[in-house]
Amino acid sequence: MKKAYFFVIILILGIVLLFPTIPVKADIYSSKNETTAVVWLVRAGNIAAPVTQSVDNRVGFWFNQISSTERYVTKLDLCITAYEARGLYLGTGFSERAELLNLSCYRNGSLINSFSGYQLTYPTIIDSPSDLVRYGYRSCNYLYNPLVDSWNVRGETILYFDAAINSWQRFSIYY
């Protein structure tokens, strides 16, 4: 019986070794972050108290390098992070809201496609409970030649805070 198991194992190993393995390349991520200090003018009776907050915007894309002259962009993404949003809520009783407005991609400076915030996919993300994060992406399949073509993405986001006199801030990031 042991000989039968031995021959079965040898047969399985032989079959596995007959099929060549194909290396799979993972997509490469390229992005740009911009951090901005926002000064909210929060209503405090008849006066407005300035409250600062750090806001980070990131736009990027995932690509698969097929060869030196072929690159497929597989995903575009956009993210806004408002730091210490929970502290603003606890201090004022008003919460912030972040939205992704637009995500566009360009080849050689020409618009290839533009997606509104409603056309993006919003996965569940786990982040700091004190920060407000809004992340969205769009799957795609665009080919370009990195030797002769340029590839750029642009994202627009907005941050609302009803407790402030200047209740919204709009951001644009280009990479």
PyMOL CGO cylinders between C-alpha atoms (Angstrom):
from pymol import cmd
from pymol.cgo import CYLINDER

trace = [
    CYLINDER, 0.00, 0.00, 0.00, 2.89, 2.33, 0.75, 0.3, 1, 1, 1, 1, 1, 1,
    CYLINDER, 2.89, 2.33, 0.75, 4.24, 1.77, -2.78, 0.3, 1, 1, 1, 1, 1, 1,
    CYLINDER, 4.24, 1.77, -2.78, 0.90, 2.85, -4.26, 0.3, 1, 1, 1, 1, 1, 1,
    CYLINDER, 0.90, 2.85, -4.26, 0.96, 6.13, -2.26, 0.3, 1, 1, 1, 1, 1, 1,
    CYLINDER, 0.96, 6.13, -2.26, 4.56, 6.69, -3.30, 0.3, 1, 1, 1, 1, 1, 1,
    CYLINDER, 4.56, 6.69, -3.30, 3.72, 6.26, -7.01, 0.3, 1, 1, 1, 1, 1, 1,
    CYLINDER, 3.72, 6.26, -7.01, 0.65, 8.54, -6.70, 0.3, 1, 1, 1, 1, 1, 1,
    CYLINDER, 0.65, 8.54, -6.70, 2.78, 11.28, -5.11, 0.3, 1, 1, 1, 1, 1, 1,
    CYLINDER, 2.78, 11.28, -5.11, 5.44, 10.89, -7.83, 0.3, 1, 1, 1, 1, 1, 1,
    CYLINDER, 5.44, 10.89, -7.83, 2.72, 11.05, -10.51, 0.3, 1, 1, 1, 1, 1, 1,
    CYLINDER, 2.72, 11.05, -10.51, 1.22, 14.23, -9.03, 0.3, 1, 1, 1, 1, 1, 1,
    CYLINDER, 1.22, 14.23, -9.03, 4.64, 15.89, -8.74, 0.3, 1, 1, 1, 1, 1, 1,
    CYLINDER, 4.64, 15.89, -8.74, 5.41, 14.94, -12.33, 0.3, 1, 1, 1, 1, 1, 1,
    CYLINDER, 5.41, 14.94, -12.33, 2.17, 16.46, -13.57, 0.3, 1, 1, 1, 1, 1, 1,
    CYLINDER, 2.17, 16.46, -13.57, 2.74, 19.67, -11.57, 0.3, 1, 1, 1, 1, 1, 1,
    CYLINDER, 2.74, 19.67, -11.57, 6.28, 20.02, -12.92, 0.3, 1, 1, 1, 1, 1, 1,
    CYLINDER, 6.28, 20.02, -12.92, 5.07, 19.55, -16.50, 0.3, 1, 1, 1, 1, 1, 1,
    CYLINDER, 5.07, 19.55, -16.50, 3.00, 22.74, -16.37, 0.3, 1, 1, 1, 1, 1, 1,
    CYLINDER, 3.00, 22.74, -16.37, 5.17, 25.84, -16.40, 0.3, 1, 1, 1, 1, 1, 1,
    CYLINDER, 5.17, 25.84, -16.40, 4.42, 28.55, -13.91, 0.3, 1, 1, 1, 1, 1, 1,
    CYLINDER, 4.42, 28.55, -13.91, 3.54, 31.95, -15.27, 0.3, 1, 1, 1, 1, 1, 1,
    CYLINDER, 3.54, 31.95, -15.27, 4.84, 34.82, -13.15, 0.3, 1, 1, 1, 1, 1, 1,
    CYLINDER, 4.84, 34.82, -13.15, 2.12, 37.35, -12.40, 0.3, 1, 1, 1, 1, 1, 1,
    CYLINDER, 2.12, 37.35, -12.40, 3.14, 40.96, -12.05, 0.3, 1, 1, 1, 1, 1, 1,
    CYLINDER, 3.14, 40.96, -12.05, 1.34, 43.06, -9.51, 0.3, 1, 1, 1, 1, 1, 1,
    CYLINDER, 1.34, 43.06, -9.51, 0.00, 46.45, -10.52, 0.3, 1, 1, 1, 1, 1, 1,
    CYLINDER, 0.00, 46.45, -10.52, 2.19, 49.43, -9.64, 0.3, 1, 1, 1, 1, 1, 1,
    CYLINDER, 2.19, 49.43, -9.64, 0.72, 52.46, -7.85, 0.3, 1, 1, 1, 1, 1, 1,
    CYLINDER, 0.72, 52.46, -7.85, 1.64, 56.06, -8.65, 0.3, 1, 1, 1, 1, 1, 1,
    CYLINDER, 1.64, 56.06, -8.65, 0.09, 58.98, -6.77, 0.3, 1, 1, 1, 1, 1, 1,
    CYLINDER, 0.09, 58.98, -6.77, 0.41, 62.53, -5.53, 0.3, 1, 1, 1, 1, 1, 1,
    CYLINDER, 0.41, 62.53, -5.53, -0.61, 63.89, -2.12, 0.3, 1, 1, 1, 1, 1, 1,
    CYLINDER, -0.61, 63.89, -2.12, -1.31, 67.51, -1.24, 0.3, 1, 1, 1, 1, 1, 1,
    CYLINDER, -1.31, 67.51, -1.24, -1.86, 68.60, 2.34, 0.3, 1, 1, 1, 1, 1, 1,
    CYLINDER, -1.86, 68.60, 2.34, -3.64, 71.88, 3.00, 0.3, 1, 1, 1, 1, 1, 1,
    CYLINDER, -3.64, 71.88, 3.00, -4.29, 73.81, 6.20, 0.3, 1, 1, 1, 1, 1, 1,
    CYLINDER, -4.29, 73.81, 6.20, -7.93, 74.93, 6.28, 0.3, 1, 1, 1, 1, 1, 1,
    CYLINDER, -7.93, 74.93, 6.28, -9.04, 77.75, 8.56, 0.3, 1, 1, 1, 1, 1, 1,
    CYLINDER, -9.04, 77.75, 8.56, -12.71, 77.40, 9.48, 0.3, 1, 1, 1, 1, 1, 1,
    CYLINDER, -12.71, 77.40, 9.48, -14.44, 80.48, 10.89, 0.3, 1, 1, 1, 1, 1, 1,
    CYLINDER, -14.44, 80.48, 10.89, -16.67, 78.82, 13.47, 0.3, 1, 1, 1, 1, 1, 1,
    CYLINDER, -16.67, 78.82, 13.47, -19.70, 80.74, 14.75, 0.3, 1, 1, 1, 1, 1, 1,
    CYLINDER, -19.70, 80.74, 14.75, -19.43, 81.60, 18.42, 0.3, 1, 1, 1, 1, 1, 1,
    CYLINDER, -19.43, 81.60, 18.42, -22.32, 83.92, 19.21, 0.3, 1, 1, 1, 1, 1, 1,
    CYLINDER, -22.32, 83.92, 19.21, -21.72, 87.23, 17.42, 0.3, 1, 1, 1, 1, 1, 1,
    CYLINDER, -21.72, 87.23, 17.42, -18.08, 86.47, 16.63, 0.3, 1, 1, 1, 1, 1, 1,
    CYLINDER, -18.08, 86.47, 16.63, -16.27, 83.89, 14.55, 0.3, 1, 1, 1, 1, 1, 1,
    CYLINDER, -16.27, 83.89, 14.55, -13.45, 81.86, 16.07, 0.3, 1, 1, 1, 1, 1, 1,
    CYLINDER, -13.45, 81.86, 16.07, -10.79, 80.55, 13.68, 0.3, 1, 1, 1, 1, 1, 1,
    CYLINDER, -10.79, 80.55, 13.68, -10.22, 76.80, 13.88, 0.3, 1, 1, 1, 1, 1, 1,
    CYLINDER, -10.22, 76.80, 13.88, -7.52, 75.15, 11.77, 0.3, 1, 1, 1, 1, 1, 1,
    CYLINDER, -7.52, 75.15, 11.77, -7.65, 71.70, 10.30, 0.3, 1, 1, 1, 1, 1, 1,
    CYLINDER, -7.65, 71.70, 10.30, -5.29, 69.69, 8.13, 0.3, 1, 1, 1, 1, 1, 1,
    CYLINDER, -5.29, 69.69, 8.13, -6.81, 68.20, 4.96, 0.3, 1, 1, 1, 1, 1, 1,
    CYLINDER, -6.81, 68.20, 4.96, -5.02, 65.72, 2.71, 0.3, 1, 1, 1, 1, 1, 1,
    CYLINDER, -5.02, 65.72, 2.71, -6.02, 65.04, -0.91, 0.3, 1, 1, 1, 1, 1, 1,
    CYLINDER, -6.02, 65.04, -0.91, -4.54, 62.18, -2.92, 0.3, 1, 1, 1, 1, 1, 1,
    CYLINDER, -4.54, 62.18, -2.92, -5.04, 61.26, -6.57, 0.3, 1, 1, 1, 1, 1, 1,
    CYLINDER, -5.04, 61.26, -6.57, -3.40, 58.32, -8.27, 0.3, 1, 1, 1, 1, 1, 1,
    CYLINDER, -3.40, 58.32, -8.27, -3.57, 55.43, -10.66, 0.3, 1, 1, 1, 1, 1, 1,
    CYLINDER, -3.57, 55.43, -10.66, -2.62, 51.77, -10.80, 0.3, 1, 1, 1, 1, 1, 1,
    CYLINDER, -2.62, 51.77, -10.80, -0.87, 50.44, -13.89, 0.3, 1, 1, 1, 1, 1, 1,
    CYLINDER, -0.87, 50.44, -13.89, 0.45, 47.18, -15.24, 0.3, 1, 1, 1, 1, 1, 1,
    CYLINDER, 0.45, 47.18, -15.24, 3.75, 47.39, -17.14, 0.3, 1, 1, 1, 1, 1, 1,
    CYLINDER, 3.75, 47.39, -17.14, 3.44, 44.91, -20.02, 0.3, 1, 1, 1, 1, 1, 1,
    CYLINDER, 3.44, 44.91, -20.02, 6.65, 45.93, -21.79, 0.3, 1, 1, 1, 1, 1, 1,
    CYLINDER, 6.65, 45.93, -21.79, 8.86, 49.01, -22.09, 0.3, 1, 1, 1, 1, 1, 1,
    CYLINDER, 8.86, 49.01, -22.09, 6.38, 50.47, -24.58, 0.3, 1, 1, 1, 1, 1, 1,
    CYLINDER, 6.38, 50.47, -24.58, 3.06, 49.21, -23.19, 0.3, 1, 1, 1, 1, 1, 1,
    CYLINDER, 3.06, 49.21, -23.19, 1.48, 50.25, -19.95, 0.3, 1, 1, 1, 1, 1, 1,
    CYLINDER, 1.48, 50.25, -19.95, -2.15, 49.56, -19.02, 0.3, 1, 1, 1, 1, 1, 1,
    CYLINDER, -2.15, 49.56, -19.02, -3.81, 51.84, -16.48, 0.3, 1, 1, 1, 1, 1, 1,
    CYLINDER, -3.81, 51.84, -16.48, -6.14, 49.55, -14.51, 0.3, 1, 1, 1, 1, 1, 1,
    CYLINDER, -6.14, 49.55, -14.51, -7.57, 51.80, -11.81, 0.3, 1, 1, 1, 1, 1, 1,
    CYLINDER, -7.57, 51.80, -11.81, -7.90, 55.51, -10.99, 0.3, 1, 1, 1, 1, 1, 1,
    CYLINDER, -7.90, 55.51, -10.99, -8.45, 56.63, -7.40, 0.3, 1, 1, 1, 1, 1, 1,
    CYLINDER, -8.45, 56.63, -7.40, -9.14, 59.72, -5.32, 0.3, 1, 1, 1, 1, 1, 1,
    CYLINDER, -9.14, 59.72, -5.32, -9.14, 60.26, -1.57, 0.3, 1, 1, 1, 1, 1, 1,
    CYLINDER, -9.14, 60.26, -1.57, -9.76, 63.14, 0.85, 0.3, 1, 1, 1, 1, 1, 1,
    CYLINDER, -9.76, 63.14, 0.85, -8.83, 62.95, 4.54, 0.3, 1, 1, 1, 1, 1, 1,
    CYLINDER, -8.83, 62.95, 4.54, -9.92, 65.62, 7.03, 0.3, 1, 1, 1, 1, 1, 1,
    CYLINDER, -9.92, 65.62, 7.03, -7.83, 65.11, 10.15, 0.3, 1, 1, 1, 1, 1, 1,
    CYLINDER, -7.83, 65.11, 10.15, -9.34, 65.42, 13.65, 0.3, 1, 1, 1, 1, 1, 1,
    CYLINDER, -9.34, 65.42, 13.65, -12.91, 65.70, 12.32, 0.3, 1, 1, 1, 1, 1, 1,
    CYLINDER, -12.91, 65.70, 12.32, -14.21, 64.01, 15.47, 0.3, 1, 1, 1, 1, 1, 1,
    CYLINDER, -14.21, 64.01, 15.47, -12.66, 66.76, 17.60, 0.3, 1, 1, 1, 1, 1, 1,
    CYLINDER, -12.66, 66.76, 17.60, -14.49, 69.40, 15.55, 0.3, 1, 1, 1, 1, 1, 1,
    CYLINDER, -14.49, 69.40, 15.55, -17.74, 67.52, 16.05, 0.3, 1, 1, 1, 1, 1, 1,
    CYLINDER, -17.74, 67.52, 16.05, -17.22, 67.22, 19.81, 0.3, 1, 1, 1, 1, 1, 1,
    CYLINDER, -17.22, 67.22, 19.81, -16.32, 70.92, 20.05, 0.3, 1, 1, 1, 1, 1, 1,
    CYLINDER, -16.32, 70.92, 20.05, -19.19, 72.29, 17.96, 0.3, 1, 1, 1, 1, 1, 1,
    CYLINDER, -19.19, 72.29, 17.96, -21.87, 69.61, 17.71, 0.3, 1, 1, 1, 1, 1, 1,
    CYLINDER, -21.87, 69.61, 17.71, -21.67, 69.80, 13.90, 0.3, 1, 1, 1, 1, 1, 1,
    CYLINDER, -21.67, 69.80, 13.90, -20.15, 67.09, 11.74, 0.3, 1, 1, 1, 1, 1, 1,
    CYLINDER, -20.15, 67.09, 11.74, -18.20, 67.45, 8.54, 0.3, 1, 1, 1, 1, 1, 1,
    CYLINDER, -18.20, 67.45, 8.54, -19.01, 65.85, 5.21, 0.3, 1, 1, 1, 1, 1, 1,
    CYLINDER, -19.01, 65.85, 5.21, -16.53, 65.06, 2.45, 0.3, 1, 1, 1, 1, 1, 1,
    CYLINDER, -16.53, 65.06, 2.45, -17.43, 64.37, -1.18, 0.3, 1, 1, 1, 1, 1, 1,
    CYLINDER, -17.43, 64.37, -1.18, -15.50, 63.32, -4.26, 0.3, 1, 1, 1, 1, 1, 1,
    CYLINDER, -15.50, 63.32, -4.26, -16.68, 65.51, -7.13, 0.3, 1, 1, 1, 1, 1, 1,
    CYLINDER, -16.68, 65.51, -7.13, -14.74, 64.45, -10.20, 0.3, 1, 1, 1, 1, 1, 1,
    CYLINDER, -14.74, 64.45, -10.20, -11.92, 62.14, -11.32, 0.3, 1, 1, 1, 1, 1, 1,
    CYLINDER, -11.92, 62.14, -11.32, -10.44, 62.65, -14.81, 0.3, 1, 1, 1, 1, 1, 1,
    CYLINDER, -10.44, 62.65, -14.81, -7.60, 61.09, -16.77, 0.3, 1, 1, 1, 1, 1, 1,
    CYLINDER, -7.60, 61.09, -16.77, -5.50, 62.62, -19.55, 0.3, 1, 1, 1, 1, 1, 1,
    CYLINDER, -5.50, 62.62, -19.55, -3.13, 61.21, -22.16, 0.3, 1, 1, 1, 1, 1, 1,
    CYLINDER, -3.13, 61.21, -22.16, -0.73, 63.77, -23.69, 0.3, 1, 1, 1, 1, 1, 1,
    CYLINDER, -0.73, 63.77, -23.69, -2.81, 66.57, -22.17, 0.3, 1, 1, 1, 1, 1, 1,
    CYLINDER, -2.81, 66.57, -22.17, -6.05, 65.45, -23.85, 0.3, 1, 1, 1, 1, 1, 1,
    CYLINDER, -6.05, 65.45, -23.85, -8.99, 64.33, -21.75, 0.3, 1, 1, 1, 1, 1, 1,
    CYLINDER, -8.99, 64.33, -21.75, -9.53, 60.57, -22.08, 0.3, 1, 1, 1, 1, 1, 1,
    CYLINDER, -9.53, 60.57, -22.08, -12.42, 60.20, -19.64, 0.3, 1, 1, 1, 1, 1, 1,
    CYLINDER, -12.42, 60.20, -19.64, -14.02, 61.98, -16.71, 0.3, 1, 1, 1, 1, 1, 1,
    CYLINDER, -14.02, 61.98, -16.71, -16.06, 60.39, -13.93, 0.3, 1, 1, 1, 1, 1, 1,
    CYLINDER, -16.06, 60.39, -13.93, -18.35, 62.14, -11.48, 0.3, 1, 1, 1, 1, 1, 1,
    CYLINDER, -18.35, 62.14, -11.48, -18.35, 61.14, -7.84, 0.3, 1, 1, 1, 1, 1, 1,
    CYLINDER, -18.35, 61.14, -7.84, -21.49, 59.07, -8.46, 0.3, 1, 1, 1, 1, 1, 1,
    CYLINDER, -21.49, 59.07, -8.46, -19.63, 56.90, -10.98, 0.3, 1, 1, 1, 1, 1, 1,
    CYLINDER, -19.63, 56.90, -10.98, -16.91, 55.88, -8.51, 0.3, 1, 1, 1, 1, 1, 1,
    CYLINDER, -16.91, 55.88, -8.51, -16.84, 52.77, -6.33, 0.3, 1, 1, 1, 1, 1, 1,
    CYLINDER, -16.84, 52.77, -6.33, -16.63, 53.44, -2.59, 0.3, 1, 1, 1, 1, 1, 1,
    CYLINDER, -16.63, 53.44, -2.59, -15.16, 50.48, -0.70, 0.3, 1, 1, 1, 1, 1, 1,
    CYLINDER, -15.16, 50.48, -0.70, -15.38, 50.15, 3.05, 0.3, 1, 1, 1, 1, 1, 1,
    CYLINDER, -15.38, 50.15, 3.05, -12.14, 51.38, 4.57, 0.3, 1, 1, 1, 1, 1, 1,
    CYLINDER, -12.14, 51.38, 4.57, -10.81, 51.16, 8.10, 0.3, 1, 1, 1, 1, 1, 1,
    CYLINDER, -10.81, 51.16, 8.10, -9.02, 54.29, 9.23, 0.3, 1, 1, 1, 1, 1, 1,
    CYLINDER, -9.02, 54.29, 9.23, -8.54, 56.38, 12.35, 0.3, 1, 1, 1, 1, 1, 1,
    CYLINDER, -8.54, 56.38, 12.35, -11.84, 57.00, 14.16, 0.3, 1, 1, 1, 1, 1, 1,
    CYLINDER, -11.84, 57.00, 14.16, -10.88, 60.64, 14.68, 0.3, 1, 1, 1, 1, 1, 1,
    CYLINDER, -10.88, 60.64, 14.68, -10.45, 61.41, 10.94, 0.3, 1, 1, 1, 1, 1, 1,
    CYLINDER, -10.45, 61.41, 10.94, -12.99, 61.77, 8.15, 0.3, 1, 1, 1, 1, 1, 1,
    CYLINDER, -12.99, 61.77, 8.15, -11.94, 59.77, 5.06, 0.3, 1, 1, 1, 1, 1, 1,
    CYLINDER, -11.94, 59.77, 5.06, -13.70, 59.52, 1.71, 0.3, 1, 1, 1, 1, 1, 1,
    CYLINDER, -13.70, 59.52, 1.71, -12.08, 57.19, -0.85, 0.3, 1, 1, 1, 1, 1, 1,
    CYLINDER, -12.08, 57.19, -0.85, -13.30, 56.18, -4.29, 0.3, 1, 1, 1, 1, 1, 1,
    CYLINDER, -13.30, 56.18, -4.29, -11.92, 54.47, -7.36, 0.3, 1, 1, 1, 1, 1, 1,
    CYLINDER, -11.92, 54.47, -7.36, -12.82, 53.65, -10.93, 0.3, 1, 1, 1, 1, 1, 1,
    CYLINDER, -12.82, 53.65, -10.93, -11.62, 50.49, -12.68, 0.3, 1, 1, 1, 1, 1, 1,
    CYLINDER, -11.62, 50.49, -12.68, -10.48, 51.04, -16.25, 0.3, 1, 1, 1, 1, 1, 1,
    CYLINDER, -10.48, 51.04, -16.25, -8.26, 49.66, -19.00, 0.3, 1, 1, 1, 1, 1, 1,
    CYLINDER, -8.26, 49.66, -19.00, -6.33, 52.38, -20.84, 0.3, 1, 1, 1, 1, 1, 1,
    CYLINDER, -6.33, 52.38, -20.84, -3.20, 51.67, -22.85, 0.3, 1, 1, 1, 1, 1, 1,
    CYLINDER, -3.20, 51.67, -22.85, -0.40, 54.17, -23.25, 0.3, 1, 1, 1, 1, 1, 1,
    CYLINDER, -0.40, 54.17, -23.25, 3.28, 54.15, -24.23, 0.3, 1, 1, 1, 1, 1, 1,
    CYLINDER, 3.28, 54.15, -24.23, 5.35, 55.55, -21.33, 0.3, 1, 1, 1, 1, 1, 1,
    CYLINDER, 5.35, 55.55, -21.33, 8.23, 56.38, -23.70, 0.3, 1, 1, 1, 1, 1, 1,
    CYLINDER, 8.23, 56.38, -23.70, 6.25, 58.86, -25.82, 0.3, 1, 1, 1, 1, 1, 1,
    CYLINDER, 6.25, 58.86, -25.82, 2.96, 59.48, -23.96, 0.3, 1, 1, 1, 1, 1, 1,
    CYLINDER, 2.96, 59.48, -23.96, 2.28, 61.35, -20.76, 0.3, 1, 1, 1, 1, 1, 1,
    CYLINDER, 2.28, 61.35, -20.76, -0.43, 60.15, -18.36, 0.3, 1, 1, 1, 1, 1, 1,
    CYLINDER, -0.43, 60.15, -18.36, -2.11, 62.45, -15.83, 0.3, 1, 1, 1, 1, 1, 1,
    CYLINDER, -2.11, 62.45, -15.83, -5.04, 62.34, -13.46, 0.3, 1, 1, 1, 1, 1, 1,
    CYLINDER, -5.04, 62.34, -13.46, -7.02, 65.16, -11.86, 0.3, 1, 1, 1, 1, 1, 1,
    CYLINDER, -7.02, 65.16, -11.86, -9.34, 64.95, -8.89, 0.3, 1, 1, 1, 1, 1, 1,
    CYLINDER, -9.34, 64.95, -8.89, -11.72, 67.42, -7.27, 0.3, 1, 1, 1, 1, 1, 1,
    CYLINDER, -11.72, 67.42, -7.27, -13.06, 67.10, -3.74, 0.3, 1, 1, 1, 1, 1, 1,
    CYLINDER, -13.06, 67.10, -3.74, -15.15, 69.22, -1.41, 0.3, 1, 1, 1, 1, 1, 1,
    CYLINDER, -15.15, 69.22, -1.41, -15.40, 69.44, 2.36, 0.3, 1, 1, 1, 1, 1, 1,
    CYLINDER, -15.40, 69.44, 2.36, -18.51, 70.80, 4.13, 0.3, 1, 1, 1, 1, 1, 1,
    CYLINDER, -18.51, 70.80, 4.13, -18.66, 72.06, 7.72, 0.3, 1, 1, 1, 1, 1, 1,
    CYLINDER, -18.66, 72.06, 7.72, -21.97, 73.71, 8.64, 0.3, 1, 1, 1, 1, 1, 1,
    CYLINDER, -21.97, 73.71, 8.64, -20.72, 75.18, 11.92, 0.3, 1, 1, 1, 1, 1, 1,
    CYLINDER, -20.72, 75.18, 11.92, -18.42, 77.55, 10.02, 0.3, 1, 1, 1, 1, 1, 1,
    CYLINDER, -18.42, 77.55, 10.02, -19.24, 80.79, 8.25, 0.3, 1, 1, 1, 1, 1, 1,
    CYLINDER, -19.24, 80.79, 8.25, -17.10, 79.60, 5.34, 0.3, 1, 1, 1, 1, 1, 1,
    CYLINDER, -17.10, 79.60, 5.34, -18.98, 76.30, 5.31, 0.3, 1, 1, 1, 1, 1, 1,
    CYLINDER, -18.98, 76.30, 5.31, -17.26, 74.61, 2.37, 0.3, 1, 1, 1, 1, 1, 1,
    CYLINDER, -17.26, 74.61, 2.37, -13.78, 74.23, 0.89, 0.3, 1, 1, 1, 1, 1, 1,
    CYLINDER, -13.78, 74.23, 0.89, -13.12, 72.90, -2.59, 0.3, 1, 1, 1, 1, 1, 1,
    CYLINDER, -13.12, 72.90, -2.59, -9.85, 71.21, -3.57, 0.3, 1, 1, 1, 1, 1, 1,
    CYLINDER, -9.85, 71.21, -3.57, -8.31, 70.27, -6.92, 0.3, 1, 1, 1, 1, 1, 1,
    CYLINDER, -8.31, 70.27, -6.92, -5.26, 68.04, -7.31, 0.3, 1, 1, 1, 1, 1, 1,
    CYLINDER, -5.26, 68.04, -7.31, -3.44, 67.24, -10.55, 0.3, 1, 1, 1, 1, 1, 1,
    CYLINDER, -3.44, 67.24, -10.55, -0.79, 64.60, -11.11, 0.3, 1, 1, 1, 1, 1, 1,
]
cmd.load_cgo(trace, "trace")
